Amino acid sequence: MTAPHPGAAGAPGAGPAAPPVDLTVRLGPLTLANPVMTASGTYGKGLEFRPFYEVGRLGAIVVKTITSEPRAGNAPRRLVETAGGLLNSIGLENPGIDEYVRTYLPLLRTLRAPVVINIAGHSPDDFAALAARLDPEPGIAALELNMSCPNVAHGMDFSTNPEAAKDVVTRVRAKTGLPLIAKLSPNVTDVRPIAKAAVAAGANAVSVINTLLGIAIDWRRRMPVLGRGVGGLSGPAIKPVALRIVRDVSRAIDAPVIGIGGIQDADDAMEFLVAGASAIQVGTANYYLPTACVDILDGLPSRFAALGATKMGDVVGTLRDPLQTA
């Protein structure tokens, strides 16, 4: 039997155990047991990850985008690995809202974690109709409005200016009492005015960022690699951009921010929390490390202890300005 490492919990001479950490998060009216969420489009329906861990441990599961009508998605090729990232052009493939409610919602209710349904409309009224369809359904914790998908025609139209974002959120809010999360695009000059408009219109939180628009080229064929030409870049390569936008948006709005972009481990998650995110979503990492979400969750208490923090409020938004601390 191996002796306990000196200083390890329970070892002779070990110091006092670290105080328990309260990871409870409030996103407007929505309370989560912890800040670890999944990112839409990278976690399927949550059912696929049950062989790897108890998905009910996560703060919330955000499932793949649903639309009013079935979508076959974009022509292949749909995925390209890049340096430090993944370029995707899936095209919101899904069975449509009717089949979703009939077949998949009952399965989602078995996950024992709050379920956030991500919806995308082709117009503000279409967003509102989706919200109205889902509003009476039990087992839905919140709606995330995919106002920023770069992989379908006009998918980014709803988060490229404040007026468009306000229109979508206003119409959706009129149709549902569910908590609303506005998922915004980084493919703009400044996300802050758009985030402000979404919150003013009734969004309870914003999630940033969606993927960055990019292209991969086969120079021998003189053609794009992806079937649609362009796609959305995710993964570690976009993390610095995501952190900067999370910092800026969290300082600009009086609402929680959910950070997304290249989060692979607990240290990445801590960076987003310190930058101002009240919660985080894990995306691309799920593809190559199925346990990424729960690994991050398990790693947070020790990181909190390193800061002497015992609750989320001790960490979220505590980033210091180097000009003030120099």
C-alpha positions in Angstrom: 0.0 0.0 0.0 1.4 3.4 -1.0 1.8 5.9 1.9 -0.1 9.2 1.6 1.8 12.0 0.0 3.1 14.4 2.7 0.5 17.2 3.1 -2.2 15.3 1.3 -5.7 15.3 2.7 -5.9 12.7 5.5 -2.1 12.3 5.7 -0.3 12.5 9.1 0.7 16.1 9.7 -1.5 17.4 6.9 -2.8 21.0 7.4 -6.4 21.7 7.8 -8.6 20.7 4.9 -9.6 23.5 2.5 -13.0 25.0 3.2 -15.8 23.8 1.0 -16.5 25.7 -2.1 -20.0 26.9 -3.1 -20.1 26.8 -6.9 -23.8 27.8 -7.1 -24.5 30.2 -10.0 -27.4 32.5 -10.7 -28.2 33.4 -14.3 -31.1 35.8 -13.8 -34.0 33.6 -12.5 -32.0 30.4 -13.3 -30.0 28.8 -10.5 -27.3 26.2 -11.4 -25.4 24.0 -9.0 -22.2 24.9 -10.7 -20.9 27.0 -13.6 -19.9 24.2 -16.0 -22.2 24.0 -19.0 -21.9 22.4 -22.4 -21.8 24.4 -25.7 -24.5 23.8 -28.2 -23.5 21.8 -31.2 -20.8 20.0 -29.4 -22.7 17.8 -27.0 -25.4 16.3 -29.1 -28.4 15.7 -27.0 -26.4 14.9 -23.9 -27.4 11.3 -24.1 -24.2 10.4 -26.0 -22.0 11.3 -22.9 -23.8 9.1 -20.3 -21.3 6.2 -20.8 -18.5 8.5 -19.7 -19.8 10.1 -16.5 -23.0 11.2 -14.7 -24.1 14.1 -16.9 -26.4 15.2 -14.1 -23.4 16.6 -12.2 -23.0 19.4 -14.7 -24.5 22.9 -14.1 -26.5 22.7 -17.3 -26.6 20.9 -20.6 -27.1 23.1 -23.7 -28.2 20.9 -26.6 -27.8 21.1 -30.3 -29.7 23.8 -32.1 -33.3 23.2 -33.1 -35.2 25.0 -35.9 -38.8 25.1 -37.0 -38.4 22.8 -40.0 -36.0 19.8 -40.4 -32.6 20.8 -41.8 -30.3 18.4 -43.6 -27.3 20.6 -42.9 -24.5 21.7 -45.3 -22.9 19.7 -48.0 -19.7 17.9 -47.0 -16.9 18.5 -46.1 -18.1 19.8 -42.8 -15.1 19.7 -40.5 -11.5 20.8 -40.9 -8.9 20.6 -38.1 -6.7 23.7 -38.0 -3.7 24.8 -35.9 -5.1 24.9 -32.4 -8.7 24.7 -33.5 -11.6 23.2 -35.5 -13.3 24.8 -38.4 -16.9 23.5 -38.8 -19.8 24.0 -41.2 -22.4 21.6 -40.0 -25.3 23.8 -41.0 -27.7 23.3 -38.1 -28.7 19.8 -39.1 -31.7 18.8 -36.9 -35.1 17.0 -37.1 -37.2 20.1 -36.7 -39.3 21.2 -33.7 -42.2 18.8 -34.1 -40.1 15.7 -34.1 -37.9 17.2 -31.4 -40.8 17.7 -29.0 -42.2 14.3 -29.8 -39.1 12.2 -29.6 -36.2 14.0 -28.0 -37.6 16.1 -25.3 -38.8 13.1 -23.3 -35.2 11.7 -23.5 -33.7 15.0 -22.4 -35.8 15.0 -19.3 -34.0 11.8 -18.2 -30.6 13.6 -17.9 -31.1 14.9 -14.4 -29.4 18.2 -15.2 -31.0 21.5 -16.2 -31.5 21.4 -20.0 -31.1 24.6 -22.1 -32.7 24.4 -25.5 -30.8 26.3 -28.2 -33.1 27.6 -30.9 -32.5 29.3 -34.3 -35.0 31.1 -36.5 -34.9 32.4 -40.0 -36.7 35.6 -38.8 -37.6 37.3 -35.5 -41.1 35.9 -35.8 -39.7 32.4 -36.4 -37.6 32.7 -33.2 -40.8 33.8 -31.4 -42.8 30.8 -32.8 -40.2 28.4 -31.6 -40.2 29.9 -28.1 -44.0 29.7 -28.0 -43.9 26.1 -29.0 -41.4 25.2 -26.3 -42.8 27.4 -23.5 -45.4 25.0 -22.2 -43.1 22.0 -22.3 -41.9 20.7 -18.9 -38.3 20.0 -18.2 -36.8 23.1 -20.0 -34.6 25.3 -17.8 -34.0 28.0 -20.3 -33.7 28.9 -24.0 -30.5 30.0 -25.7 -31.1 32.1 -28.8 -28.7 31.2 -31.5 -28.6 34.6 -33.1 -25.0 34.2 -34.4 -24.5 31.0 -36.4 -21.9 31.6 -39.2 -22.7 28.4 -41.0 -26.1 29.1 -42.5 -27.4 31.9 -44.7 -28.2 35.0 -42.7 -27.4 33.2 -39.5 -25.4 36.1 -38.1 -27.9 38.8 -39.1 -29.6 38.8 -35.7 -26.5 39.8 -33.7 -24.6 42.1 -36.0 -26.3 45.2 -34.8 -28.2 46.3 -31.7 -31.6 46.9 -33.4 -31.7 43.3 -34.9 -30.8 41.8 -31.6 -33.4 43.8 -29.7 -36.1 42.8 -32.2 -35.4 39.1 -31.8 -35.3 39.1 -28.0 -38.3 41.4 -27.7 -40.5 39.1 -29.8 -39.2 36.0 -28.0 -39.8 37.5 -24.6 -43.4 38.2 -25.5 -43.9 34.5 -26.1 -42.2 32.9 -23.1 -41.5 33.3 -19.5 -38.5 31.0 -19.7 -35.1 32.4 -18.9 -33.4 33.7 -22.1 -29.7 33.5 -23.0 -28.7 35.5 -26.1 -25.8 33.9 -27.9 -23.8 36.6 -29.7 -21.3 36.7 -32.5 -17.7 37.8 -32.3 -17.8 38.7 -36.0 -18.5 42.4 -35.3 -16.5 45.4 -34.4 -17.9 45.7 -30.9 -20.1 43.2 -29.1 -21.0 45.5 -26.2 -23.8 47.5 -27.8 -25.4 44.4 -29.1 -25.2 42.7 -25.7 -26.7 45.8 -24.1 -29.6 45.8 -26.6 -30.3 42.1 -25.9 -30.4 42.6 -22.2 -32.6 45.7 -22.5 -35.1 43.7 -24.6 -35.4 40.9 -22.0 -32.4 38.6 -22.2 -31.5 37.3 -18.7 -27.9 36.5 -19.8 -25.6 36.6 -22.8 -23.3 33.9 -24.0 -20.1 34.9 -25.8 -18.6 33.9 -28.1 -19.9 31.9 -31.0 -17.4 30.8 -33.5 -15.1 33.1 -35.6 -15.8 33.1 -39.3 -12.9 31.4 -41.2 -11.9 29.5 -44.3 -9.6 26.6 -45.1 -8.2 26.4 -48.7 -6.9 23.6 -50.8 -4.4 25.5 -52.9 -3.8 22.6 -55.3 -7.4 22.6 -56.3 -7.7 26.4 -55.7 -10.9 25.6 -53.8 -12.2 26.0 -50.2 -12.0 22.7 -48.2 -15.4 23.1 -46.6 -18.5 22.3 -48.8 -20.0 25.7 -48.0 -16.7 27.5 -48.3 -16.6 29.2 -44.9 -17.1 27.9 -41.4 -16.9 28.7 -37.8 -13.5 28.4 -36.0 -13.6 27.1 -32.4 -11.1 25.6 -30.0 -8.0 26.9 -28.2 -7.0 29.2 -31.0 -9.9 31.5 -30.2 -9.5 31.7 -26.5 -7.7 35.0 -26.3 -10.4 36.7 -28.4 -13.1 35.1 -26.3 -11.5 36.2 -23.0 -11.2 39.8 -24.2 -14.9 39.9 -25.3 -16.1 38.3 -22.0 -14.1 40.9 -20.1 -15.5 43.8 -22.2 -19.1 42.6 -22.2 -19.2 41.7 -18.5 -18.1 45.2 -17.7 -20.7 46.8 -20.0 -23.9 45.0 -19.0 -25.8 44.4 -15.8 -26.5 40.8 -16.5 -24.6 37.5 -16.3 -22.2 36.5 -19.0 -21.5 32.9 -20.1 -18.0 32.5 -21.5 -17.3 30.2 -24.4 -14.2 29.7 -26.5 -11.3 27.2 -26.3 -11.9 26.0 -22.7 -10.1 22.7 -22.2 -9.4 22.5 -18.5 -10.0 24.0 -15.1 -7.3 26.7 -15.6 -9.0 27.9 -18.7 -12.3 28.0 -16.9 -10.8 30.0 -14.1 -9.5 32.6 -16.6 -13.0 33.1 -18.0 -14.5 33.4 -14.5 -11.9 36.0 -13.4 -12.5 37.8 -16.7 -16.1 38.2 -15.8 -18.0 35.1 -16.8 -20.6 33.8 -14.3 -20.6 30.4 -16.1 -18.7 28.7 -18.9 -19.6 26.4 -21.8 -17.2 23.7 -23.0 -17.4 22.9 -26.7 -14.6 21.6 -28.9 -12.8 19.8 -26.0 -15.8 17.4 -25.9 -14.7 15.9 -29.2 -11.3 14.8 -28.2 -11.8 14.4 -24.4 -15.3 13.1 -23.6 -14.8 13.7 -19.9 -13.7 17.4 -20.4 -16.7 18.9 -18.7 -16.6 16.8 -15.5 -12.8 17.1 -15.4 -13.1 20.8 -15.3 -15.8 20.7 -12.6 -13.6 18.4 -10.5 -10.7 20.8 -10.9 -12.4 24.0 -9.8 -12.4 23.5 -6.0 -8.6 23.3 -5.8 -8.3 26.4 -8.0 -10.7 28.3 -5.8 -8.6 27.2 -2.8 -5.5 28.6 -4.4 -7.2 32.0 -4.4 -8.6 31.6 -0.9 -12.0 31.7 -2.6 -15.0 29.9 -1.2 -17.8 31.1 -3.5 -18.3 32.2 -7.1 -18.5 35.9 -6.0 -14.9 35.7 -4.8 -13.7 35.0 -8.3 -16.1 36.2 -11.0 -15.0 39.5 -12.5 -12.0 40.0 -10.2 -9.6 40.7 -13.1 -7.3 43.6 -12.3 -6.3 46.4 -14.6 -2.5 46.2 -15.1 -2.4 50.0 -15.5 -3.8 50.3 -12.0 -1.6 47.7 -10.4 1.7 48.5 -12.0 
